[in-house]
Amino acid sequence: MTEVAAPPLASEVELQGNLSAISTIAENPSSESTRTNSQRMWVINDFEIGRPLGKGHFGFIFLARYKPERVVVSLKVLSKDHISKHNVKHQVKREIQIHYRLRHPNILRLKNYFHDERRVYIILECANGGDLYSRLKKKGRLEEPEAARYLLGIQHLVLLIIW
């Protein structure tokens, strides 16, 4: 597994009040389009927001397009009020830190994150084929070769965690 630059430590990312200390993660510091990504100030207006892809306890995931590069992404939008109200600031910080480090073909990449006064935005790679749960709901049952592919992917993830 390739090592990547770590995002800020949990102690460096403040999620209280207006969450003003969240900084961006350098996904690819050499990319011209990111203006040295560590200095990039992301804003919601950088994105065209599309249809909702899912809903969680603290927010929604939307299909979105990053306007400058016309790249399609999934944008996870979390409410700061819910984060504070349910006292899950530390969990959100850890999710960002851990997810950023994950590199596996069966896990969507966390590209970056930013915030405004009311929300935290997590930019994720888009899964064109959708998620396994939705596929199972739609199809009802998988054919053996397709099920085997999913199981091999899951087994690979488990082995990475164990070893």
NUDRENMAR-235731 format. One record per atom (N, C-alpha, C, O): x, y, z; residue in one letter. Coordinates in pm, 1 decimal. Layout:
REM residues N
SITE         c1         c2         c3   r
SITE          X          Y          Z   A
...
REM end
This chain:
REM residues 163
SITE         c1         c2         c3   r
SITE       83.9     -117.3        0.0   M
SITE        0.0        0.0        0.0   M
SITE       88.7      123.9        0.0   M
SITE      187.2      126.9       73.8   M
SITE       58.4      225.4      -78.8   T
SITE      138.0      345.5      -89.8   T
SITE      108.5      440.7       24.7   T
SITE       -7.2      462.8       60.5   T
SITE      214.1      496.7       81.5   E
SITE      196.8      595.3      187.6   E
SITE      158.4      728.9      125.1   E
SITE      209.1      764.5       18.7   E
SITE       70.3      802.2      189.8   V
SITE       31.5      935.0      144.1   V
SITE       46.4     1031.1      259.4   V
SITE       52.6      990.3      375.4   V
SITE       52.2     1158.6      227.2   A
SITE       61.3     1259.2      332.2   A
SITE      -62.8     1251.8      418.9   A
SITE     -174.7     1243.2      368.2   A
SITE      -42.9     1255.3      548.2   A
SITE     -155.0     1245.0      641.6   A
SITE     -230.0     1376.5      648.9   A
SITE     -168.7     1482.9      640.7   A
SITE     -361.3     1371.3      664.0   P
SITE     -438.0     1492.3      686.4   P
SITE     -410.3     1542.4      827.2   P
SITE     -341.0     1475.2      903.6   P
SITE     -463.0     1659.1      863.1   P
SITE     -438.5     1712.2      996.5   P
SITE     -480.4     1614.1     1104.8   P
SITE     -575.2     1537.5     1087.6   P
SITE     -409.1     1617.3     1216.0   L
SITE     -446.6     1535.6     1330.8   L
SITE     -579.9     1582.2     1386.2   L
SITE     -619.7     1696.9     1365.7   L
SITE     -648.8     1493.1     1456.5   A
SITE     -779.0     1528.4     1513.9   A
SITE     -767.9     1653.0     1600.2   A
SITE     -859.7     1735.1     1601.4   A
SITE     -658.3     1668.8     1672.0   S
SITE     -642.5     1785.3     1759.1   S
SITE     -626.4     1914.5     1679.7   S
SITE     -648.1     2023.2     1733.3   S
SITE     -588.2     1903.5     1551.7   E
SITE     -570.3     2021.5     1468.0   E
SITE     -697.8     2060.5     1394.1   E
SITE     -704.5     2168.5     1335.4   E
SITE     -797.0     1975.5     1396.3   V
SITE     -920.9     2001.2     1323.7   V
SITE    -1030.4     2028.7     1425.1   V
SITE    -1075.7     1937.2     1493.9   V
SITE    -1072.5     2150.9     1434.8   E
SITE    -1171.2     2191.5     1534.4   E
SITE    -1310.2     2187.6     1472.2   E
SITE    -1334.8     2254.1     1371.6   E
SITE    -1400.4     2111.0     1530.5   L
SITE    -1535.4     2099.6     1476.4   L
SITE    -1639.3     2162.2     1568.2   L
SITE    -1757.6     2130.0     1556.9   L
SITE    -1599.3     2249.1     1657.1   Q
SITE    -1696.2     2315.5     1743.6   Q
SITE    -1737.8     2447.3     1680.5   Q
SITE    -1668.3     2500.5     1593.9   Q
SITE    -1849.6     2498.6     1723.6   G
SITE    -1896.6     2627.6     1676.5   G
SITE    -1903.7     2632.0     1526.0   G
SITE    -1975.0     2553.5     1463.5   G
SITE    -1827.7     2726.1     1467.0   N
SITE    -1834.7     2740.3     1322.2   N
SITE    -1730.0     2657.8     1248.3   N
SITE    -1710.5     2677.2     1128.3   N
SITE    -1662.7     2567.0     1316.9   L
SITE    -1569.0     2473.0     1255.8   L
SITE    -1463.5     2543.0     1171.0   L
SITE    -1430.2     2495.8     1062.3   L
SITE    -1411.4     2653.8     1218.8   S
SITE    -1326.0     2737.8     1136.4   S
SITE    -1188.0     2683.2     1106.1   S
SITE    -1121.9     2735.1     1016.1   S
SITE    -1141.1     2581.3     1176.4   A
SITE    -1002.9     2537.2     1155.1   A
SITE     -987.3     2420.2     1059.5   A
SITE     -876.4     2369.4     1043.4   A
SITE    -1094.4     2376.2      995.8   I
SITE    -1079.3     2264.8      902.4   I
SITE    -1004.7     2315.5      779.5   I
SITE    -1044.2     2414.5      718.0   I
SITE     -898.1     2247.5      745.2   S
SITE     -820.3     2285.8      627.3   S
SITE     -833.5     2177.7      521.2   S
SITE     -883.2     2068.3      548.1   S
SITE     -788.6     2209.4      400.9   T
SITE     -798.7     2111.6      293.1   T
SITE     -687.1     2009.8      302.3   T
SITE     -582.4     2035.0      362.0   T
SITE     -710.9     1895.4      242.5   I
SITE     -611.2     1789.2      234.9   I
SITE     -544.5     1797.8       98.5   I
SITE     -611.6     1818.3       -2.6   I
SITE     -415.4     1782.5       95.6   A
SITE     -343.5     1784.9      -32.2   A
SITE     -358.5     1649.6     -101.2   A
SITE     -286.9     1554.9      -68.7   A
SITE     -450.1     1640.4     -195.1   E
SITE     -471.4     1514.8     -269.3   E
SITE     -355.7     1491.2     -365.4   E
SITE     -302.0     1380.6     -371.5   E
SITE     -317.3     1592.5     -439.4   N
SITE     -206.2     1579.2     -533.3   N
SITE     -136.5     1713.8     -541.2   N
SITE     -172.2     1795.8     -625.8   N
SITE      -38.1     1739.1     -455.6   P
SITE       25.4     1869.8     -448.2   P
SITE       85.3     1916.4     -579.7   P
SITE      100.8     2037.0     -599.0   P
SITE      119.2     1827.8     -669.8   S
SITE      182.1     1868.9     -794.6   S
SITE       81.7     1910.4     -901.8   S
SITE      120.5     1963.0    -1006.2   S
SITE      -46.3     1887.3     -876.9   S
SITE     -148.2     1919.0     -976.6   S
SITE     -165.9     2069.3     -990.7   S
SITE     -189.2     2138.9     -891.9   S
SITE     -154.9     2120.0    -1114.4   E
SITE     -172.7     2263.1    -1137.8   E
SITE     -312.4     2309.3    -1101.2   E
SITE     -330.9     2420.0    -1050.7   E
SITE     -410.1     2224.6    -1126.6   S
SITE     -549.0     2264.1    -1105.2   S
SITE     -581.6     2285.7     -958.4   S
SITE     -683.8     2346.4     -926.6   S
SITE     -496.8     2237.2     -868.0   T
SITE     -525.9     2253.5     -726.3   T
SITE     -453.9     2372.9     -665.8   T
SITE     -467.1     2398.4     -546.1   T
SITE     -378.0     2446.6     -746.3   R
SITE     -304.3     2563.9     -697.0   R
SITE     -223.2     2531.9     -573.0   R
SITE     -228.9     2607.1     -475.8   R
SITE     -150.5     2426.9     -572.9   T
SITE      -92.7     2369.8     -452.2   T
SITE     -206.0     2351.7     -353.5   T
SITE     -232.4     2436.5     -268.3   T
SITE     -270.4     2240.7     -367.8   N
SITE     -394.8     2205.5     -299.6   N
SITE     -399.0     2241.9     -152.4   N
SITE     -506.9     2268.4      -99.2   N
SITE     -283.7     2244.0      -84.3   S
SITE     -284.9     2278.1       57.4   S
SITE     -328.2     2422.5       77.4   S
SITE     -372.0     2458.7      186.6   S
SITE     -316.7     2506.8      -26.9   Q
SITE     -357.7     2646.7      -16.2   Q
SITE     -494.2     2670.6      -80.2   Q
SITE     -548.3     2780.7      -69.9   Q
SITE     -549.2     2571.9     -144.4   R
SITE     -675.5     2585.4     -216.4   R
SITE     -788.8     2612.5     -119.9   R
SITE     -806.5     2540.0      -22.1   R
SITE     -865.5     2716.4     -146.9   M
SITE     -983.2     2747.6      -67.0   M
SITE    -1105.7     2697.3     -143.6   M
SITE    -1152.0     2761.9     -237.6   M
SITE    -1156.7     2583.2     -103.0   W
SITE    -1272.7     2524.6     -167.1   W
SITE    -1397.7     2596.8     -119.3   W
SITE    -1406.2     2636.9       -3.2   W
SITE    -1494.4     2613.5     -208.3   V
SITE    -1624.7     2669.7     -171.9   V
SITE    -1731.9     2589.5     -244.9   V
SITE    -1705.3     2527.1     -347.6   V
SITE    -1851.3     2591.9     -191.2   I
SITE    -1959.7     2513.4     -249.5   I
SITE    -1991.3     2558.9     -392.2   I
SITE    -2038.4     2479.1     -473.2   I
SITE    -1965.9     2685.7     -423.5   N
SITE    -1991.8     2735.6     -558.9   N
SITE    -1896.0     2678.3     -663.1   N
SITE    -1914.7     2700.4     -782.7   N
SITE    -1793.2     2604.8     -619.0   D
SITE    -1704.3     2534.4     -712.1   D
SITE    -1774.2     2413.5     -774.2   D
SITE    -1721.4     2351.7     -866.7   D
SITE    -1892.6     2379.9     -723.5   F
SITE    -1961.1     2256.8     -763.2   F
SITE    -2100.0     2284.3     -818.2   F
SITE    -2170.6     2373.4     -771.1   F
SITE    -2138.2     2205.5     -919.7   E
SITE    -2277.7     2199.2     -963.7   E
SITE    -2336.3     2080.2     -889.6   E
SITE    -2288.6     1967.8     -904.9   E
SITE    -2439.1     2103.9     -809.5   I
SITE    -2498.1     1997.2     -728.9   I
SITE    -2609.0     1929.4     -808.8   I
SITE    -2698.3     1995.1     -862.2   I
SITE    -2601.4     1797.8     -815.6   G
SITE    -2700.5     1719.5     -888.4   G
SITE    -2796.8     1648.4     -794.9   G
SITE    -2829.5     1698.6     -687.4   G
SITE    -2841.2     1532.3     -836.7   R
SITE    -2942.4     1457.8     -761.3   R
SITE    -2883.5     1398.0     -633.6   R
SITE    -2763.7     1371.0     -626.5   R
SITE    -2968.5     1377.6     -533.2   P
SITE    -2920.9     1310.1     -411.8   P
SITE    -2892.1     1162.6     -440.7   P
SITE    -2966.7     1096.5     -513.0   P
SITE    -2783.3     1112.7     -383.3   L
SITE    -2746.3      971.7     -399.2   L
SITE    -2780.0      890.7     -275.2   L
SITE    -2797.5      769.1     -282.1   L
SITE    -2788.9      958.9     -162.0   G
SITE    -2815.7      887.9      -37.6   G
SITE    -2835.4      984.5       77.0   G
SITE    -2810.2     1104.4       64.8   G
SITE    -2881.1      929.9      189.4   K
SITE    -2907.3     1010.8      307.4   K
SITE    -2853.7      936.8      428.9   K
SITE    -2869.7      815.5      442.0   K
SITE    -2789.8     1012.3      517.0   G
SITE    -2741.2      956.4      642.5   G
SITE    -2798.6     1034.2      758.7   G
SITE    -2880.9     1123.7      739.5   G
SITE    -2755.9     1000.9      878.5   H
SITE    -2808.6     1066.2      998.1   H
SITE    -2771.5     1214.5     1003.8   H
SITE    -2849.3     1296.0     1053.5   H
SITE    -2653.8     1249.3      953.6   F
SITE    -2605.3     1386.5      966.4   F
SITE    -2608.7     1465.5      837.1   F
SITE    -2568.6     1581.9      835.7   F
SITE    -2655.2     1406.1      728.7   G
SITE    -2660.1     1480.9      604.4   G
SITE    -2691.4     1393.5      484.8   G
SITE    -2750.3     1286.2      497.4   G
SITE    -2650.5     1441.9      367.9   F
SITE    -2682.3     1379.1      240.2   F
SITE    -2556.6     1360.3      157.2   F
SITE    -2453.5     1422.7      182.4   F
SITE    -2567.1     1272.1       57.0   I
SITE    -2462.9     1259.7      -44.4   I
SITE    -2527.3     1294.5     -177.9   I
SITE    -2632.5     1241.2     -213.4   I
SITE    -2462.6     1384.9     -251.5   F
SITE    -2514.4     1431.7     -379.0   F
SITE    -2417.1     1398.5     -491.3   F
SITE    -2295.8     1393.4     -470.8   F
SITE    -2471.8     1376.1     -609.6   L
SITE    -2391.0     1372.4     -729.5   L
SITE    -2354.2     1517.7     -757.1   L
SITE    -2440.6     1605.1     -750.0   L
SITE    -2229.2     1544.9     -788.0   A
SITE    -2186.4     1683.1     -810.5   A
SITE    -2079.4     1686.1     -918.7   A
SITE    -2015.7     1585.1     -948.9   A
SITE    -2061.4     1803.9     -975.6   R
SITE    -1954.9     1822.8    -1074.3   R
SITE    -1867.1     1937.8    -1026.8   R
SITE    -1915.6     2046.9     -996.8   R
SITE    -1735.9     1911.2    -1020.5   Y
SITE    -1639.4     2015.4     -986.9   Y
SITE    -1623.3     2101.5    -1112.2   Y
SITE    -1567.0     2056.2    -1211.8   Y
SITE    -1672.9     2226.5    -1107.4   K
SITE    -1683.2     2311.4    -1226.3   K
SITE    -1550.9     2335.7    -1299.1   K
SITE    -1546.3     2320.6    -1421.2   K
SITE    -1442.2     2373.0    -1228.5   P
SITE    -1318.8     2405.3    -1301.9   P
SITE    -1267.0     2291.8    -1390.0   P
SITE    -1212.3     2317.8    -1497.2   P
SITE    -1283.0     2167.8    -1347.5   E
SITE    -1230.6     2054.7    -1424.6   E
SITE    -1340.7     1968.9    -1485.5   E
SITE    -1311.8     1874.7    -1559.3   E
SITE    -1466.0     2000.3    -1455.6   R
SITE    -1582.3     1926.1    -1503.3   R
SITE    -1574.5     1778.5    -1465.4   R
SITE    -1614.8     1691.5    -1542.5   R
SITE    -1522.5     1751.3    -1346.4   V
SITE    -1508.5     1615.8    -1293.5   V
SITE    -1630.7     1583.0    -1208.2   V
SITE    -1671.2     1663.1    -1124.0   V
SITE    -1689.4     1465.3    -1230.1   V
SITE    -1805.3     1422.2    -1152.0   V
SITE    -1756.2     1355.6    -1023.9   V
SITE    -1667.7     1270.1    -1027.1   V
SITE    -1815.1     1396.2     -910.5   V
SITE    -1778.8     1344.0     -778.7   V
SITE    -1905.8     1318.0     -698.8   V
SITE    -2015.8     1355.1     -739.9   V
SITE    -1888.4     1254.0     -584.7   S
SITE    -1995.7     1244.8     -485.6   S
SITE    -1960.2     1345.2     -377.4   S
SITE    -1845.5     1350.7     -333.2   S
SITE    -2056.3     1423.6     -334.7   L
SITE    -2032.2     1526.1     -234.1   L
SITE    -2114.6     1494.0     -110.1   L
SITE    -2237.4     1501.8     -111.5   L
SITE    -2045.2     1457.8       -3.7   K
SITE    -2110.7     1426.9      123.5   K
SITE    -2123.8     1557.9      200.2   K
SITE    -2024.2     1625.7      225.5   K
SITE    -2245.8     1593.1      236.9   V
SITE    -2273.5     1720.3      302.9   V
SITE    -2325.1     1692.1      444.0   V
SITE    -2432.3     1634.2      461.6   V
SITE    -2247.4     1733.9      543.9   L
SITE    -2281.4     1708.9      684.3   L
SITE    -2319.2     1839.2      753.0   L
SITE    -2254.5     1941.8      732.1   L
SITE    -2422.0     1835.7      833.3   S
SITE    -2467.1     1952.4      908.0   S
SITE    -2382.0     1971.3     1033.3   S
SITE    -2370.0     1879.8     1114.8   S
SITE    -2322.9     2089.6     1048.9   K
SITE    -2244.0     2118.6     1169.2   K
SITE    -2331.8     2117.7     1293.9   K
SITE    -2287.0     2077.0     1401.1   K
SITE    -2457.3     2162.7     1280.2   D
SITE    -2548.7     2160.6     1395.2   D
SITE    -2568.2     2018.1     1446.0   D
SITE    -2561.7     1993.5     1566.5   D
SITE    -2592.1     1924.0     1354.2   H
SITE    -2610.8     1783.7     1394.1   H
SITE    -2482.8     1724.5     1452.0   H
SITE    -2487.4     1647.3     1547.7   H
SITE    -2369.0     1760.6     1393.9   I
SITE    -2240.3     1711.9     1444.5   I
SITE    -2221.5     1755.9     1588.8   I
SITE    -2184.5     1675.9     1674.7   I
SITE    -2247.2     1882.9     1614.9   S
SITE    -2231.7     1935.7     1751.3   S
SITE    -2338.5     1881.1     1845.1   S
SITE    -2308.3     1839.1     1956.8   S
SITE    -2463.7     1881.8     1799.2   K
SITE    -2575.6     1837.2     1882.9   K
SITE    -2558.4     1692.9     1929.5   K
SITE    -2591.1     1660.2     2043.6   K
SITE    -2507.5     1607.1     1842.2   H
SITE    -2492.2     1464.8     1874.7   H
SITE    -2352.0     1430.4     1925.1   H
SITE    -2317.9     1313.8     1945.0   H
SITE    -2272.1     1535.1     1945.1   N
SITE    -2138.7     1519.2     2003.5   N
SITE    -2054.7     1416.0     1927.7   N
SITE    -1997.0     1325.6     1988.2   N
SITE    -2048.4     1429.9     1795.9   V
SITE    -1972.3     1335.5     1713.5   V
SITE    -1858.3     1404.6     1637.8   V
SITE    -1814.8     1357.7     1532.6   V
SITE    -1811.4     1515.1     1692.3   K
SITE    -1703.2     1588.8     1626.4   K
SITE    -1580.8     1499.8     1605.6   K
SITE    -1520.4     1498.8     1498.3   K
SITE    -1545.9     1426.2     1708.9   H
SITE    -1427.2     1341.0     1699.8   H
SITE    -1445.9     1232.3     1593.5   H
SITE    -1352.1     1201.7     1519.9   H
SITE    -1565.0     1174.0     1584.8   Q
SITE    -1591.3     1069.4     1485.9   Q
SITE    -1578.7     1123.5     1343.2   Q
SITE    -1525.1     1056.2     1255.2   Q
SITE    -1628.5     1245.6     1321.0   V
SITE    -1619.1     1305.5     1187.5   V
SITE    -1472.7     1330.1     1152.1   V
SITE    -1430.1     1302.4     1040.0   V
SITE    -1396.4     1381.8     1246.9   K
SITE    -1253.1     1403.9     1223.7   K
SITE    -1183.3     1273.2     1188.1   K
SITE    -1105.5     1266.9     1092.9   K
SITE    -1212.0     1169.8     1265.1   R
SITE    -1147.8     1040.2     1241.7   R
SITE    -1191.4      980.8     1107.5   R
SITE    -1109.7      921.9     1036.7   R
SITE    -1319.3      995.9     1072.0   E
SITE    -1365.7      946.2      942.1   E
SITE    -1284.6     1009.1      830.0   E
SITE    -1240.1      940.0      738.4   E
SITE    -1265.4     1140.1      837.3   I
SITE    -1189.1     1210.4      734.4   I
SITE    -1044.7     1160.2      731.9   I
SITE     -990.8     1130.4      625.3   I
SITE     -983.2     1151.2      847.8   Q
SITE     -843.0     1108.3      854.5   Q
SITE     -823.9      966.0      802.9   Q
SITE     -734.6      940.2      722.2   Q
SITE     -906.9      875.1      849.1   I
SITE     -892.3      734.4      810.7   I
SITE     -927.8      714.0      663.8   I
SITE     -855.3      646.8      590.5   I
SITE    -1039.0      771.9      621.5   H
SITE    -1083.9      752.8      483.4   H
SITE     -981.0      808.4      385.3   H
SITE     -959.1      750.2      279.1   H
SITE     -918.3      919.9      419.6   Y
SITE     -819.0      979.4      330.3   Y
SITE     -702.0      884.4      305.3   Y
SITE     -645.2      883.3      196.1   Y
SITE     -666.4      805.9      404.7   R
SITE     -551.5      715.2      393.0   R
SITE     -584.9      585.0      319.6   R
SITE     -493.8      514.8      275.7   R
SITE     -711.9      551.7      305.4   L
SITE     -751.3      425.1      243.2   L
SITE     -724.1      426.8       93.2   L
SITE     -761.3      520.9       23.0   L
SITE     -659.5      322.5       45.9   R
SITE     -631.8      307.3      -96.9   R
SITE     -663.8      163.4     -135.2   R
SITE     -584.9       72.3     -110.2   R
SITE     -779.4      144.4     -195.7   H
SITE     -820.8       10.9     -239.2   H
SITE     -921.0       28.0     -352.8   H
SITE    -1002.0      120.6     -349.3   H
SITE     -917.3      -59.9     -454.3   P
SITE    -1010.0      -45.5     -566.5   P
SITE    -1157.4      -56.5     -528.2   P
SITE    -1243.2       -9.3     -602.8   P
SITE    -1188.9     -117.3     -414.7   N
SITE    -1328.5     -132.8     -373.4   N
SITE    -1373.6      -27.8     -272.7   N
SITE    -1483.2      -38.1     -217.5   N
SITE    -1291.3       71.9     -248.5   I
SITE    -1327.3      180.0     -155.8   I
SITE    -1316.4      312.2     -230.4   I
SITE    -1213.7      341.5     -291.5   I
SITE    -1422.0      391.2     -225.2   L
SITE    -1419.5      521.9     -289.9   L
SITE    -1313.4      609.5     -224.1   L
SITE    -1301.5      611.6     -101.6   L
SITE    -1236.8      681.4     -304.9   R
SITE    -1131.4      768.5     -252.9   R
SITE    -1191.6      897.8     -199.6   R
SITE    -1280.1      956.5     -261.9   R
SITE    -1143.1      941.2      -84.5   L
SITE    -1176.3     1073.2      -32.6   L
SITE    -1078.6     1168.3      -99.9   L
SITE     -957.7     1158.8      -78.7   L
SITE    -1130.3     1259.9     -180.9   K
SITE    -1046.0     1350.5     -258.0   K
SITE    -1004.1     1472.3     -176.8   K
SITE     -889.6     1516.6     -185.2   K
SITE    -1096.4     1526.2      -98.5   N
SITE    -1069.3     1646.4      -21.0   N
SITE    -1189.4     1676.2       66.4   N
SITE    -1289.0     1603.9       62.6   N
SITE    -1180.6     1780.5      143.9   Y
SITE    -1294.4     1827.4      222.4   Y
SITE    -1278.9     1975.5      250.5   Y
SITE    -1168.6     2029.9      243.5   Y
SITE    -1389.6     2040.4      282.1   F
SITE    -1389.7     2182.6      316.9   F
SITE    -1514.8     2209.4      397.9   F
SITE    -1594.3     2118.2      420.7   F
SITE    -1533.6     2331.9      441.5   H
SITE    -1651.0     2364.6      522.5   H
SITE    -1690.4     2509.6      500.3   H
SITE    -1612.2     2590.1      449.8   H
SITE    -1812.8     2540.9      538.8   D
SITE    -1857.9     2679.4      546.1   D
SITE    -1918.7     2697.7      684.5   D
SITE    -1893.9     2615.7      772.9   D
SITE    -1996.2     2801.0      705.5   E
SITE    -2050.0     2827.7      839.4   E
SITE    -2145.2     2720.1      888.9   E
SITE    -2154.2     2698.0     1009.7   E
SITE    -2216.8     2652.2      799.4   R
SITE    -2320.3     2557.8      841.6   R
SITE    -2291.4     2411.3      811.9   R
SITE    -2353.5     2323.0      871.0   R
SITE    -2197.6     2384.3      720.7   R
SITE    -2179.7     2246.0      676.2   R
SITE    -2033.0     2207.5      657.5   R
SITE    -1945.6     2292.0      637.9   R
SITE    -2010.0     2076.1      664.3   V
SITE    -1881.6     2016.3      627.1   V
SITE    -1908.0     1939.8      497.7   V
SITE    -2006.6     1866.9      487.2   V
SITE    -1819.7     1956.8      399.4   Y
SITE    -1834.3     1892.1      269.2   Y
SITE    -1717.5     1796.3      249.1   Y
SITE    -1601.5     1834.7      263.3   Y
SITE    -1748.9     1671.6      215.9   I
SITE    -1645.9     1571.4      190.0   I
SITE    -1658.6     1530.7       43.2   I
SITE    -1763.1     1482.1       -0.1   I
SITE    -1551.0     1551.1      -32.4   I
SITE    -1549.8     1522.5     -175.7   I
SITE    -1499.1     1379.7     -195.6   I
SITE    -1386.0     1346.6     -159.8   I
SITE    -1584.6     1296.6     -253.0   L
SITE    -1552.5     1155.3     -273.4   L
SITE    -1551.6     1121.1     -421.7   L
SITE    -1622.2     1182.7     -501.5   L
SITE    -1472.3     1023.9     -456.4   E
SITE    -1475.8      966.0     -589.2   E
SITE    -1619.3      916.6     -613.5   E
SITE    -1686.1      871.1     -520.6   E
SITE    -1665.4      925.5     -736.5   C
SITE    -1801.5      882.9     -768.4   C
SITE    -1803.7      736.6     -812.1   C
SITE    -1721.5      694.2     -893.4   C
SITE    -1897.7      660.2     -758.1   A
SITE    -1915.1      519.6     -796.5   A
SITE    -2019.5      513.3     -906.9   A
SITE    -2139.4      517.8     -879.8   A
SITE    -1974.4      503.0    -1030.4   N
SITE    -2066.1      504.4    -1144.5   N
SITE    -2168.7      392.4    -1140.6   N
SITE    -2283.1      411.1    -1182.1   N
SITE    -2128.7      276.5    -1091.2   G
SITE    -2220.4      162.9    -1088.6   G
SITE    -2309.4      159.1     -966.3   G
SITE    -2391.4       68.3     -953.0   G
SITE    -2295.5      254.6     -877.1   G
SITE    -2373.5      254.0     -754.3   G
SITE    -2310.9      164.7     -648.4   G
SITE    -2201.7      111.3     -667.6   G
SITE    -2379.7      149.0     -538.0   D
SITE    -2326.5       68.4     -427.8   D
SITE    -2386.7      -72.2     -429.8   D
SITE    -2487.3      -97.7     -496.0   D
SITE    -2323.4     -161.1     -356.9   L
SITE    -2365.2     -301.5     -354.3   L
SITE    -2506.5     -317.0     -297.5   L
SITE    -2585.4     -396.3     -348.9   L
SITE    -2538.5     -242.6     -192.9   Y
SITE    -2670.7     -253.6     -131.2   Y
SITE    -2781.0     -219.9     -232.6   Y
SITE    -2879.1     -293.3     -244.5   Y
SITE    -2764.7     -109.9     -304.7   S
SITE    -2865.2      -70.3     -404.6   S
SITE    -2875.8     -173.6     -515.7   S
SITE    -2984.8     -202.3     -565.2   S
SITE    -2761.9     -229.0     -554.2   R
SITE    -2761.0     -332.0     -658.8   R
SITE    -2837.6     -456.0     -613.1   R
SITE    -2914.4     -513.9     -689.9   R
SITE    -2816.3     -496.4     -487.7   L
SITE    -2888.0     -612.6     -433.8   L
SITE    -3037.6     -585.4     -423.4   L
SITE    -3118.4     -673.6     -452.5   L
SITE    -3075.4     -464.8     -382.3   K
SITE    -3217.5     -430.2     -374.1   K
SITE    -3282.6     -436.9     -511.8   K
SITE    -3394.5     -486.0     -526.7   K
SITE    -3211.1     -387.0     -611.7   K
SITE    -3266.1     -381.6     -747.0   K
SITE    -3273.7     -520.9     -810.9   K
SITE    -3376.7     -558.0     -867.2   K
SITE    -3165.0     -597.2     -802.0   K
SITE    -3158.1     -728.5     -866.7   K
SITE    -3220.5     -838.8     -783.4   K
SITE    -3267.3     -938.9     -837.7   K
SITE    -3221.6     -821.4     -652.8   G
SITE    -3273.9     -925.2     -566.0   G
SITE    -3172.2    -1033.5     -535.9   G
SITE    -3154.0    -1072.4     -420.5   G
SITE    -3106.9    -1081.4     -638.4   R
SITE    -3011.0    -1189.8     -620.5   R
SITE    -2901.9    -1176.7     -726.4   R
SITE    -2929.0    -1138.2     -840.1   R
SITE    -2779.7    -1208.6     -688.5   L
SITE    -2668.2    -1202.0     -782.3   L
SITE    -2639.1    -1340.5     -838.7   L
SITE    -2654.2    -1441.7     -770.2   L
SITE    -2597.5    -1342.7     -963.5   E
SITE    -2549.4    -1467.8    -1022.4   E
SITE    -2417.5    -1503.2     -954.1   E
SITE    -2346.6    -1415.8     -904.2   E
SITE    -2386.1    -1631.0     -952.8   E
SITE    -2267.8    -1678.9     -880.5   E
SITE    -2137.5    -1609.1     -921.2   E
SITE    -2061.0    -1571.8     -832.3   E
SITE    -2107.6    -1589.3    -1050.8   P
SITE    -1981.3    -1522.9    -1086.8   P
SITE    -1972.5    -1379.2    -1033.3   P
SITE    -1866.4    -1335.7     -988.6   P
SITE    -2084.4    -1306.3    -1038.1   E
SITE    -2085.1    -1169.6     -986.9   E
SITE    -2069.5    -1169.0     -835.4   E
SITE    -1993.6    -1088.5     -781.2   E
SITE    -2140.0    -1257.2     -767.1   A
SITE    -2127.6    -1267.8     -621.2   A
SITE    -1984.0    -1303.4     -582.6   A
SITE    -1931.3    -1252.1     -483.9   A
SITE    -1921.4    -1391.2     -660.4   A
SITE    -1782.3    -1431.1     -632.6   A
SITE    -1688.1    -1311.9     -644.6   A
SITE    -1595.7    -1297.7     -564.5   A
SITE    -1710.9    -1225.6     -744.6   R
SITE    -1626.5    -1105.5     -759.0   R
SITE    -1637.7    -1016.1     -636.6   R
SITE    -1537.0     -966.5     -586.2   R
SITE    -1760.1     -995.2     -588.4   Y
SITE    -1778.9     -912.1     -469.1   Y
SITE    -1712.4     -975.9     -347.5   Y
SITE    -1645.9     -907.6     -269.6   Y
SITE    -1730.4    -1105.7     -331.7   L
SITE    -1670.6    -1174.7     -216.6   L
SITE    -1518.3    -1170.0     -220.6   L
SITE    -1454.3    -1155.0     -116.5   L
SITE    -1459.9    -1182.6     -338.7   L
SITE    -1314.0    -1172.5     -349.6   L
SITE    -1265.3    -1033.1     -310.4   L
SITE    -1162.2    -1019.1     -244.6   L
SITE    -1339.4     -930.7     -350.8   G
SITE    -1303.8     -793.8     -312.2   G
SITE    -1311.8     -773.8     -162.2   G
SITE    -1224.1     -711.3     -102.5   G
SITE    -1416.9     -826.8     -101.2   I
SITE    -1433.4     -816.5       44.4   I
SITE    -1323.0     -894.0      115.0   I
SITE    -1265.8     -846.1      212.9   I
SITE    -1293.3    -1013.3       65.6   Q
SITE    -1186.5    -1093.6      125.6   Q
SITE    -1053.2    -1019.0      119.1   Q
SITE     -976.7    -1019.6      215.6   Q
SITE    -1026.1     -955.9        7.4   H
SITE     -901.6     -880.8       -7.7   H
SITE     -893.6     -768.3       94.9   H
SITE     -788.6     -746.6      155.4   H
SITE    -1003.5     -697.3      114.6   L
SITE    -1006.4     -590.4      215.4   L
SITE     -980.8     -645.3      355.2   L
SITE     -902.4     -588.2      431.0   L
SITE    -1045.8     -754.4      389.1   V
SITE    -1028.4     -815.1      521.9   V
SITE     -883.5     -857.7      542.6   V
SITE     -826.8     -835.5      649.6   V
SITE     -823.6     -918.4      441.0   L
SITE     -683.7     -960.9      452.7   L
SITE     -590.2     -841.8      470.5   L
SITE     -491.8     -850.9      543.9   L
SITE     -619.8     -730.7      404.2   L
SITE     -538.4     -610.1      422.5   L
SITE     -546.7     -560.6      566.2   L
SITE     -446.9     -516.2      622.9   L
SITE     -664.2     -568.2      624.1   I
SITE     -683.6     -521.8      762.1   I
SITE     -611.9     -614.1      860.3   I
SITE     -547.1     -567.2      953.8   I
SITE     -623.5     -744.0      839.1   I
SITE     -564.0     -841.8      930.3   I
SITE     -412.3     -837.4      923.8   I
SITE     -346.4     -837.4     1027.8   I
SITE     -355.7     -833.7      804.1   W
SITE     -210.3     -838.9      788.7   W
SITE     -158.2     -700.5      791.2   W
SITE      -37.4     -679.8      779.9   W
REM end
